[in-house]
Amino acid sequence: MLDIQVKNKLIKITGPDRYLDRPEELACYAYDAFVVEALPDAVMFPKTTREVSDILKIASKFKLPITGRGAGTSVCGAPVPIQHGIVLCFSKMDTIIEVNTRDRYIVVQPGVVNGDIQNALAPFGFFYPPDPGSMNTSTIGGNIAQNAGGPRCLKYGVTVDYVLGMEVVLASGKIIRFGSKNVKDVTGYKLSSLFCGSEGTLGIITEATLKVLPKPETVKTLMVTFDNLDNTANAVTDIIGSGILPAAMELMDQMTLNAIEDSANLGLNREAQGSLLIEIDGVKEACEKEMKNIIKKVKENGAIHIQEATSDKEREKLWAARRSAYGVFAKLAPDIVSEDVTVPVSKVPLMIRKIVEITDKYKLKAGVLAHAGDGNMHPMIPADRENKEEWQRVEKAFSEIFQAAAELGGTLSGEHGIGLAKSSYLHLVMNKDTIDFMKTIKQAVDPDLILNPGKFV
């Protein structure tokens, strides 16, 4: 519990209706989709940048930990208030401030849901490319904090590639703005690149200006199944290596396909050892040419069935299968760990074999889901953390998976972030001087270490 004088100062900023500190209320903000939980001392719901600034001034004065929170869909523990303190929940800062397709940008508050941005742009024939699996729930503040990706990021890039400018409140309460509404702006340091993926450890985002794109003329979608997982992975490297760049290329193994079919009854092939959901977009003539080449490549790699969506309804059905994967796996056991190691595309077949070997070694049920075209693997292991022996096997398996990715020239995260899940593994992909440099930056902007403390810096 916070000191009563501090509590009263904070309530004066937002009013009592936007300040929570009863245990049953705090419990709702103690977790994300990772397995660690921690109760905050209070939860506050600011409505304006000025309120955020005033809260941070008090937090700075009394050395109170501050953890920003969007929708809580993170899978790495990033918004978990591990050192308690105050959670700032941005569900009431959810306004789309400006839509300007002539100049190709949209201005939003941090609590705006990604899917709502897509809906706001659709009538103008535009879209915002980053599309995390949680896009219909996750908020743009969280997307920026984690530098979120998604299936379309194979062709279009991740969140940092679309942030033109931001308004950020620092630990001191100072309000800074950087970037602009221009699609070309190389004035000064590229601070958006520093704050994207910083997981709330450097500042609190209160507004973002995002680049948007016109919708492509044509979209074509294929579901391809294989009787061999190696063939599935090899098809990925052949397609990318031939110079074709699909908008998305999603790999699912047999366990993932069957778990989805058990839950959703979508008519997926239960006998397939692997599948690729491939989507291309662009000018009609170019799409038709690329589709022929993709079909040729998958046949050369032993495809047993090729299904092309002939309508928007069929396309949505295929994507429903892919987007349901995490939720389906979460039903298989009391807990689930979903990771996102990334390797060079040429190493995708080898990394998939490594994941299978490691999870088999530790006798774990595991599914392999991947944004395969950019090498982003999502091994998913359902388990029960109350079963200490089983949970130790899960931890050992992921430790070896991280090590394998690093040895293949990969990295710890392609889109989920580090949070609590992987902070102890940074040394696999960064030397001590690099880690110390990140700490130097952190110390410079947050000398009292109050912003999302206990995380990767």
C-alpha angles and dihedrals in degrees: 000000000000122000108272093239091052090046092053092050090052094046089052088063100051105013124243093282091068097044121081129185108147111119094237089054095044091053090069090063099042098090150031128193092297122088102251122091133189130171118234120220091233142357122217131190111207120194100191141036089243091058091050089050093050092049091051092049089058092043090051093049094050097033093241119168113244123201121184118217135190118171095328094240094133114125097201104060094256097141095039108117094226092171093040114226121121128341113207106208114197100199090116094051093070105127126132097219101188139000113198113168092166088067092029102240143107126202118212143168117243096256095061111117115238091233091054089057089054091049093049092052098043097081089057094050093249135116142191106236106212105091114174117191087253093053094127091055111022120090129230093243090059091042090056094043090054096033087234123210132182140179095301092055091086088078104017107037133234133294097283089061090063104042108105097171145347144201111220134181113216126215090263091057093252115143117223132182126198138171120026144230092278122106087218117049124142097163110140127324117350093244094171087068089055096050096041105090094010089117094221094301096119105036147331116267113223101167137014134194110208132194115235132195137213114259114258118256095235135025123190125185131195133186110201124184130198136194091221129051092212089057089051092054094042090054088059094055092044093052095046092041091054091063098257114133112194120197087238138001114183124186124203127179127218096268091053093047092050094046089053092046092049090055105034106023093218097157096256119166106261093192095058114109091204143359139200123210103200126186128183129183140181136077113004097239093048092048092052091051093047092047092055091051092048092050089050091051096048091048089052087055095052104266109181098192134018120192121184118197108240097188141025088256092057091045091052090049091055092048091046088063093052097044093049094058099095094046091047093052090048088065094058096074140002090266139025134196116202116184133184114208114169130210134176109284092245088061095052095100092049094045092051090051089050092052091050092047093049097046090045089050090057093041094240130151106239140168127206118219121167146177079222099179092067096034096252109149124197109193107186122199121185112202144138116260090198087066096078096191093051092045091053088056090051092052093047091049094053091045089057092044090054090048092050092051092050092049090053092055092262134128141234100253139021098179115338097075131223106271113143094324101073109012092112091056099056090104089069092068104020132051122230094260091055092050090047090052090056088050090051091055091047092050092050096057099028107030094167092049094230098138111095093324123198095041131111096308 
